[in-house]
Amino acid sequence: MKMKKNIKLSMIYLTGTILQMGLVCGIKILLEKRNISYPEMCSLLFLAFGGTSSAIWGIIIAKKSGKVERYSDILKDYFSVKQPLKLYGLVVMFLLIVFGIQIFTGKTVDGVMWYTFPILFVQAIVFGGIEEIGWRYTFQPLLEESIPYEVASLVTFLCWGTWHYMYFYITDTISLISHDTFLIGLLGSCFILGAIYKKSQSLWLCVCYHCLLNVLSQTFTGNDLLMTLLCNGIDIFLAIALVKREPETA
């Protein structure tokens, strides 16, 4: 009975998230096909409505599933920065495997200053980290009640990837994406973030990883395809090995 309920809730989350994003995409497609111009304010509304879809439905399902008693509990978990150092160490380890070469060689993109990092991190807390309320805090744990972590990570990758491409469309950035390296990195992130949450039960640590990943992706030059495969392959192997160990309490 519980398994059926979890599957139903995960499907409600996914359907709501994709339909909400899809509604924005549909409106944008209709406007463009009819050559209807629209003000910048509409673009901001598209971004706000579509970009928050995973967080909105994550909040709804977290409450509906009994994961939290009050909506305020989610906000508390989102900023629950008091976590064991060893768990922060996991976040740093996974990031260093992907970005270690660029960090130690200082291969930043043009125009990056020291204050760029904190500004982008705060920005990511508001715009990027909220995705974790849906995908890691709600959706993937529900899947893992019925299917193994590895399979749940792959399913999340397919769904999260679909959501991302819809997001790229509404923000007119799809032509700027290096699709092969992005998808490899997204797959790695699904395993990494799934492992971080499974090991720590901390929404904040997933938010922290996601935000730092966004910051580093925007400030350091990217790896080539082979190095991207290697680094994410190592991270996926370590994430699976971490999950296979006895669970630890935070």
Beta strands, then each sheet from edge to edge (+ up, - down):
end
